[in-house]
Amino acid sequence: MQMQNDNLKFKNKRVGILGLGEENIAVVEYLIKQNAKVVICDEMRRGELGEYYRKVKDLPVQFRLGPHYLDHLEDFKIIFRTPGLPYFNEKIQVAKKNGVEISSQTKLFFDLCPSPIIGVTGTKGKGTTTSLIGEILKLASGRPSLSGTHPSPVSNSPSAIRDAATSLGVSPRPITRVFVGGNIGNPPIKFIDELTKDDIVVLELSSFQLQDLDRSPHIAVILDIRVDHLDIHKDEAEYVEAKRNIVRYQTKQDFAVINADYLTSIEFASSTPAKIFWFSRRKSVDLGTFVLNDELIMRTEKSEKSVVKISDIQLRGLHNLENICAAIIASYLAIRESAGSGLTRADIESIKKGVKEFKGLEHRLEFVREIDKIKFYNDSFSTTPETTIAAIKSFDEPIILLLGGSEKNADYQELAKTIEQKNIKLIIPIGRTAKRIVPCLGEIKSIEEAVKIAADKAKSGDIVLLSPASASFDRFKNYKERGKLFKKAVQNL
């Protein structure tokens, strides 16, 4: 009934879509189904919008394009901003004062979603943690995780699961389906109409998506939070406050899973009434998951269990131990909540199996190829100095580092120190920021040229690592294009 009432508020209402990205295309499609009068507003012209324009040009929408696209926002009843458009933009705030409702795809999804939500945020590691939680819950439910595609009526319907379980003589799992989306690349509004109260949703949430929320997830996961996106946020305080919305509206019936190794993350505990569980790779915790010697330990109110040995984990890097610890305890809480009467041995085995089998995400310390005992890794997703530091520290072998990209006003001092102190054999600059990190570097190379130079200079046992510490927009469409070109160049060697 609530969803029906929420949908009715769009009927025949004039709605502005500010910025035509992948998320807002999903919003456009959803609002058209609700009979809204949609106007797409973007600073780019039709020709500049490229594939985005082609996806919407035949839909029943109007356009307001060009440099004045944010003028007269009071014409709309509701406006949906794209994540990259600052919530505190002056013209958006003027519209808000004039009674225009400010929303976003994520806010709309939270308003409509009937399923419990696990939300994951942090400066880096969100995608890895979100995906691992999804994989573990998929195993616990006995079915594949979903990303908005309609499930098969045989393998994925609740009745089919019950029938299959009955035939095997076992109790069916309470989790019906697992949906994964958010900043990870799948707009969750695409699958909103498929959800039931028995499903579970795992969302990767950026600061941009969290900034205007007035609801928080049932299970909120807070990873390490450091300074980022100062090209969009006015300062560090605004960035952290945006992240804080992931716990700000929780209740005593909710859970917060918090990184115990970093002060900014720890401070989130004071902003939520939820039950708090911790994770750490540096110390033991009273409730949660931590690293002890060569094992990841999960400690709950009733027991303490070794979940997995570090030697059995496929992901490289100490920072990924934090992500895995977070995923373990968040998955435990979700399964326990769903089961009602506690976890079975099969549930614990699902967590163990999920962690052991998980190989990570594309462009995140992704192993590409080994040639003559030289290993090539694609870490194009590293767009901050902190993530490149973590990538460098993931290896003891000599490293040839492909470094640099577009500017995000980051502080590179710690990265420069790490480069001096660690096992960096050679740096090949591939973007503008490289010379700001290491001033003595030569001219910028193309990805293809950089890979050839690295292969020529590398010796048996070396690591060739693309970890730019910067955004990609100086030379590439996005970090994915940069990573794919790197992998293609490596495969062509």
Residue pairs with C-beta under 8 A, 6 or more apart in sequence:
3 112
3 114
6 111
6 112
7 34
7 112
8 34
10 31
10 34
10 35
10 36
10 78
11 34
11 35
11 36
12 35
12 36
12 37
13 36
13 37
13 77
13 78
14 36
14 37
14 39
14 75
14 76
14 77
15 31
15 36
15 37
15 38
15 39
15 76
15 77
15 78
15 79
15 80
16 39
16 41
16 64
16 73
16 75
16 76
16 78
16 79
16 80
17 24
17 27
17 28
17 31
17 38
17 39
17 40
17 41
17 79
17 80
18 24
18 41
18 42
18 69
18 70
18 73
18 79
18 80
18 81
18 82
18 85
18 92
19 41
19 42
19 81
19 82
19 84
19 85
20 40
20 42
20 44
20 49
20 52
20 53
20 56
20 82
21 52
21 82
21 83
21 84
22 52
22 185
22 187
23 82
23 83
23 104
23 105
23 106
23 187
23 189
24 40
24 80
24 82
24 105
25 52
25 55
25 56
25 187
26 105
26 187
26 189
26 190
27 80
27 105
27 108
27 187
27 189
28 38
28 40
28 56
28 59
28 61
29 59
29 190
30 108
30 189
30 190
30 192
31 38
32 38
32 59
32 60
32 61
37 62
38 59
38 60
38 61
38 62
39 61
39 62
39 63
39 64
39 75
39 76
40 56
40 61
40 62
40 63
40 64
40 65
41 63
41 64
41 65
41 69
41 70
42 49
42 63
42 64
42 65
42 69
43 65
43 66
43 67
43 69
44 65
45 65
45 66
46 53
46 57
46 63
46 65
47 53
49 65
70 89
70 91
70 92
71 91
73 79
73 91
73 92
73 94
73 95
73 100
74 94
74 95
74 98
74 99
74 100
76 95
76 100
77 100
77 101
78 100
78 101
78 102
78 103
79 92
79 95
79 100
79 101
79 102
79 103
80 103
80 104
80 105
80 108
81 87
81 89
81 92
81 102
81 103
81 104
81 212
82 104
83 104
83 106
83 183
83 206
83 208
83 209
84 208
84 232
85 92
86 92
86 232
86 233
86 234
87 102
87 208
87 211
87 212
87 242
88 234
88 238
92 102
95 102
96 102
102 212
103 212
104 209
104 212
105 187
105 188
105 189
105 209
106 182
106 188
106 203
106 205
106 209
106 210
106 213
107 212
107 213
107 214
108 189
109 188
109 189
109 192
110 117
110 213
110 215
111 215
112 192
113 188
113 192
113 195
113 201
114 195
114 196
114 197
115 179
115 195
115 196
115 197
115 198
115 199
115 200
115 201
116 200
116 201
116 218
116 219
116 334
116 337
117 200
117 201
117 202
117 203
117 217
117 218
117 219
118 133
118 200
118 201
118 202
118 203
118 217
118 218
118 219
118 221
118 330
118 334
119 182
119 203
119 205
119 216
119 217
119 219
119 220
119 221
119 246
120 126
120 129
120 130
120 133
120 202
120 203
120 204
120 205
120 221
120 223
120 326
120 330
121 204
121 205
121 206
121 207
121 210
121 220
121 221
121 222
121 223
121 225
121 243
121 246
122 129
122 221
122 222
122 223
122 224
122 225
122 243
122 259
122 265
123 223
123 224
123 225
123 226
123 227
123 228
123 384
123 386
124 223
124 224
124 226
124 319
124 382
124 384
124 386
124 387
124 390
125 223
125 224
125 319
125 320
125 322
125 323
125 326
126 183
126 184
126 204
126 205
126 206
126 223
127 183
127 184
127 204
127 361
127 364
127 381
128 315
128 320
128 323
128 360
128 361
128 364
129 204
129 221
129 223
129 323
129 326
129 327
129 330
130 180
130 182
130 184
130 202
130 203
130 204
131 180
131 184
131 358
131 361
132 323
132 324
132 327
132 354
132 355
132 358
133 202
133 221
133 327
133 330
133 331
133 334
134 145
134 178
134 180
134 202
135 145
135 354
135 357
135 358
136 327
136 328
136 331
136 350
136 351
136 354
136 355
137 145
137 175
137 178
137 200
137 202
137 331
137 334
137 335
138 144
138 145
138 178
138 354
139 350
139 353
139 354
140 173
140 175
140 331
140 335
140 346
140 347
140 350
140 351
141 173
141 175
141 176
141 177
141 178
142 161
142 173
143 155
143 156
143 161
143 177
143 178
144 156
145 178
145 179
145 180
146 156
146 177
146 178
146 179
146 180
146 191
146 194
147 179
147 180
147 181
147 186
147 191
148 179
148 181
148 186
148 187
148 188
148 190
148 191
148 194
150 194
151 157
151 177
151 194
153 160
154 160
156 177
158 176
158 196
158 198
161 172
161 173
161 176
162 172
164 172
165 171
165 172
165 173
166 172
173 338
173 339
174 198
174 338
174 339
174 340
175 198
175 199
175 200
175 334
175 335
175 338
176 196
176 198
176 199
177 198
177 199
177 200
178 199
178 200
178 201
178 202
179 188
179 191
179 194
179 195
179 199
179 200
179 201
179 202
180 186
180 201
180 202
180 203
181 187
181 188
181 190
181 191
181 201
181 202
181 203
181 204
182 188
182 202
182 203
182 204
182 205
182 209
183 203
183 204
183 205
183 206
183 209
184 204
188 201
188 203
195 201
200 334
200 338
203 217
205 217
205 246
207 228
207 229
207 233
207 239
207 242
207 243
208 229
208 232
208 242
210 242
210 243
210 245
210 246
211 242
211 245
213 245
213 246
213 249
214 245
214 249
215 249
216 245
216 246
216 247
216 248
216 249
216 250
216 254
216 272
217 246
217 250
217 254
218 253
218 254
218 255
218 337
219 254
219 255
219 256
219 257
219 330
219 333
219 334
220 246
220 247
220 250
220 254
220 255
220 256
220 257
220 272
220 274
221 257
221 326
221 330
222 243
222 246
222 247
222 256
222 257
222 258
222 259
222 265
222 268
223 259
223 265
223 322
223 323
223 326
224 259
224 261
224 262
224 265
224 319
224 322
224 386
225 240
225 243
225 262
225 264
225 265
226 262
226 264
226 384
226 386
227 236
227 239
227 410
227 411
228 239
228 384
228 408
228 410
229 239
229 408
230 236
230 239
230 408
230 409
230 410
231 407
231 408
231 409
233 239
233 242
240 264
243 268
244 268
244 271
246 268
247 256
247 268
247 271
247 272
247 274
248 271
248 272
250 256
250 272
250 273
250 274
251 273
251 274
252 273
252 274
252 275
253 274
254 272
254 273
254 274
254 275
255 274
255 275
255 276
255 277
255 333
256 268
256 269
256 272
256 274
256 275
256 276
256 277
257 276
257 277
257 278
257 279
257 288
257 326
257 329
257 330
257 333
258 265
258 266
258 268
258 269
258 276
258 277
258 278
258 279
259 265
259 266
259 278
259 279
259 280
259 322
259 326
260 266
260 278
260 279
260 280
260 283
260 285
260 288
260 290
261 280
261 281
261 282
261 283
261 322
269 276
276 287
277 285
277 287
277 288
277 329
277 333
278 285
278 286
278 287
278 288
278 289
278 290
278 329
279 285
279 288
279 289
279 290
279 322
279 325
279 326
279 328
279 329
280 288
280 289
280 290
280 291
280 322
280 325
281 290
281 291
281 318
281 321
281 322
281 325
282 291
283 290
284 290
284 292
284 297
284 299
285 299
286 299
287 299
287 300
287 301
288 298
288 299
288 325
288 329
289 296
289 297
289 298
289 299
289 307
289 325
289 326
289 328
289 329
290 296
290 297
290 299
290 325
291 297
291 310
291 321
291 325
294 309
294 310
294 311
295 306
295 307
295 308
295 309
295 310
296 306
296 307
296 308
296 309
296 310
296 321
296 324
296 325
296 328
296 355
297 304
297 305
297 306
297 307
298 304
298 305
298 307
298 328
298 329
298 332
298 351
300 332
305 348
307 328
307 348
307 351
307 352
307 355
308 324
308 352
308 355
308 356
310 321
312 356
313 320
313 321
313 324
313 355
313 356
314 356
314 357
314 358
314 359
314 360
315 323
315 324
315 358
315 359
315 360
315 365
316 365
316 377
316 394
316 395
317 365
317 390
317 391
317 393
317 394
318 390
318 393
318 394
319 387
319 390
319 393
319 394
320 360
320 365
320 394
324 355
324 358
327 354
327 355
328 351
328 355
331 351
331 354
332 343
332 351
335 343
335 347
335 350
335 351
336 342
336 343
339 347
360 366
361 381
362 378
362 480
362 483
363 378
363 379
363 380
363 381
363 479
363 480
363 483
364 379
364 381
365 377
365 378
365 379
365 391
365 394
366 377
366 378
366 379
366 483
366 487
367 375
367 376
367 377
368 376
368 377
368 378
368 486
368 487
368 490
368 491
369 375
369 376
369 490
369 491
369 493
370 376
371 455
371 493
372 460
373 460
373 461
374 455
374 458
374 459
374 460
374 461
374 462
374 463
374 464
375 397
375 462
375 463
375 464
376 451
376 463
376 464
376 490
377 391
377 463
377 464
377 465
377 466
377 467
378 466
378 483
378 486
378 487
378 490
379 387
379 388
379 391
379 465
379 466
379 467
380 466
380 467
380 468
380 472
380 479
380 480
380 482
380 483
380 486
381 387
381 479
381 483
382 388
382 390
382 391
382 467
382 468
382 469
383 405
383 408
383 468
383 469
383 470
383 471
383 472
383 479
384 408
384 410
384 469
384 470
385 410
385 411
385 412
385 414
385 415
385 437
385 469
386 414
387 467
387 469
388 403
388 415
388 467
388 468
388 469
389 414
389 415
389 418
391 465
391 467
392 399
392 401
392 418
392 419
392 422
392 424
392 465
392 467
393 418
393 422
395 423
395 463
395 465
396 423
397 423
397 461
397 462
397 463
398 423
398 424
398 425
398 459
398 461
398 462
398 463
399 422
399 423
399 424
399 425
399 462
399 463
399 464
399 465
400 425
400 426
400 427
400 428
400 454
400 457
400 458
400 462
400 463
400 464
400 465
401 419
401 424
401 426
401 427
401 428
401 465
401 467
402 428
402 430
402 447
402 450
402 451
402 454
402 464
402 465
402 466
402 467
402 468
402 486
403 427
403 428
403 429
403 430
403 431
403 434
403 437
403 438
403 467
403 468
403 469
404 429
404 430
404 431
404 432
404 433
404 434
404 435
404 437
404 444
404 468
404 469
404 470
405 430
405 431
405 432
405 433
405 468
405 469
405 470
405 471
405 472
405 473
405 474
405 475
405 482
406 431
406 432
406 433
406 470
406 471
406 472
406 473
406 474
406 475
407 432
407 433
407 470
407 471
407 474
408 470
408 471
410 433
410 469
410 470
412 433
412 436
412 437
412 469
415 437
415 469
416 437
416 438
419 427
419 437
419 438
425 457
425 462
426 454
426 457
427 434
427 438
427 441
428 445
428 450
428 453
428 454
429 435
429 438
429 441
429 442
429 443
429 444
429 445
430 444
430 445
430 446
430 447
430 450
430 466
430 468
430 475
431 444
431 468
431 470
431 472
431 474
431 475
432 444
432 470
432 474
433 468
433 469
433 470
434 441
434 444
435 441
437 469
445 453
447 466
447 482
447 485
447 486
447 489
448 485
448 489
448 492
450 489
451 464
451 486
451 489
451 490
451 493
452 489
452 493
454 464
455 464
455 493
458 464
464 490
466 482
466 483
466 486
468 482
471 479
472 478
472 479
472 481
472 482
475 482
476 482
476 485
